[in-house]
Amino acid sequence: MAKKKNMQNSLFEWAYTNRKMGSKTADILKSVGEVNKLLDSVGKKKK
């Protein structure tokens, strides 16, 4: 029972953090996508 409670607490903490950081994460992923497009247009290949 203790493991289940710890798992629930961890999931709730993750969900809360994910919700709080969601917009920042989306901005970072958008920036990474733009950099990849720029590198592709210049002719560089991703590692």
N, C-alpha and C positions, 0 to 999 in steps of 0.2 A: 504494500500500500504506500509506503514511503517513497519508493521509486516512482510510482505513478504520480504522486503529488509533486515531486521534484521535476518530473518531466512536464507536468502542466504548468508549473511556475516558470520553467525555462521557456516554454512555448509562448506564454503570455508576455514575458519580458521581451522575447524576440519580436513578437507581433507589435508590441508598443514601440520598440525602437525602430522597427521597419516602417511603421506609420509615420513616426517623427522624422525619419531620415529619408522618406520616400521621395520628396521633391529634390533633395540634394543628390540622391542617387540617380534620379532621372536626368538631372542636369549633367552629371559626370558621364553617364552613358551616352548622352547626346553629344557631348564634347569628344568622347572617344570615337564615336561614329564619324564625326566631322573630320577628325584627324586622319582616320583610316581612308576616307574619301579623298582627302588632300594628298595623302601619300600615294594612293592609287593613281591619281591624276598626274603626279610628278613621275611616276614610274617605279617607285620604291615598292619592295615586297615585304610583307609582314614575316616575322620570324616564326 
